[in-house]
Amino acid sequence: QFVDSIEAGMKAGLFLDRTCFYAEQGGQIYDEGFVSVQNDEDNEFSVTDVQVKAGYVIHIGSVVNGVLKKGDLVNLVIDTERRTQIMFNHTATHILNYVLRSVMGPSTDQKGSLVAPDRLRFDFNS
């Protein structure tokens, strides 16, 4: 259901015309952070998940304070500490892939991965 506004305590998915949030895809987990209304920082939405559906990025979360309305100009703030940990683990999967191929041979192939802030998983066959 599409609505024109959401208020404190409501859970919702926000559609924005552009974003700096990374949506979960390719085995890498989503960003978290906040969306706040420009010139009224008290109106704040906590982003706890970001997904892509039918080509649209959906910022999933809930309103912490105030009201957000359709057409509001907003500021986006990602959790940079969390993003940095995800980046480290993302880089580690590339290093692991290189080392596995170097040691086990070129037939070694990545089949999947999970890249999260606190862990990574690397699926491969050889």
N, C-alpha and C positions, 0 to 999 in steps of 0.2 A: 504494500500500500504506500503510495507517495503522498507526502504531506508538505505543507508550506512552512511549517515551523516545528521545532522540537524544544522541549524545556527540561529543566533540571530533573534528573532521575530517569529520563526516558532513554531507552536503548534504540539505536538506529544505525543505518548505513548511509554515509554521506557520499554523494557523487560530486566531484569537483572538476573544473575544466582543465586543471593540471595539478601535479603533485610531486613532491620530493620523497614520498613514502614508497618503499619497496613492497610490492605485493608478492605474496608467497607464490613461488614458481620455481621449476627446475631443481627442486630439492632444498632450496634456500627458504628459510622462514621469513615472515613478514616483519616490517618495522612496527614499532609502537611509538606513541608520542601524544601530542595535543594539537587541536585546532582551536584557535580563538578568533573572535571577531575583531577586525581592525578597529582601533580607537575605542575599544570597549573590552579590555582584556578579562573582565569579570565573566564574560560569556565564553565558557570553555567546554570543549568536547574532548573526552579521553579516548584516543584511538588504541584499541587492544587487539586488532586484527586487520589485515588488509588483503583482499582477495580480488581476482579478476574474474568477472562473469560476463560472457557475451561481449568481450572487448572493453568492458567498462571497469575501472578501478573503484572498488567499494571500500571506504574507510569505516570499519565496524567498531562500535563502542557505545558510549553513553555520555549524556550531558552532565557535567560536574556542577556547573553553575550557570544561571541565567537562561537565555533563550538564543537559539540560532535560527535564522530565517532564510528561506530560499532567496538567493541573490545577495546575501551578506558577503562583503569582502573579508577574507580571513587570512590569518597568519598560520603557517604550518611549522611545527617544531617536532623534529624526531628525537627520540631518546638516543643521543650520540654515543653514550657509554655502551648501550646495548648494540647499536649498529657497529661500533668498533670491534666488539667481541665477535660478531657475526662475520665481519670482514676478515679478521684473523683466521677464523675457522674456514672461511671460503678459500683463502690463500693456501691454507694447510691441505685442503683437498687437491689443489693443483700440484703441490709439492709431492704429496703422497702418490698421485697418479704418475708423475714423472719418475719417482723412485721405483715404484712397482714395475713400470715398463722397462726401466733400465736394468733391474735385477732379474725379472722373470721373463723378459722378452717382449717383442712388439705385438705378440698375440694377446697380451694382457689388455683387457678392455673394461672401461668403467661402465657399469650397468645402472647405477643410481647413487644417490647420496642424500644425506640430511645435513644441512648446515644450520645450526642453532647457536645462540650466544654461549651456551654452557657445554656444548658437545658437538661432535660431528660423527657421521657414519659414512663409510665409503664402501659401496658394493661393487665387486669386480669379478671377472672370471679370467682364467688363463688357460 
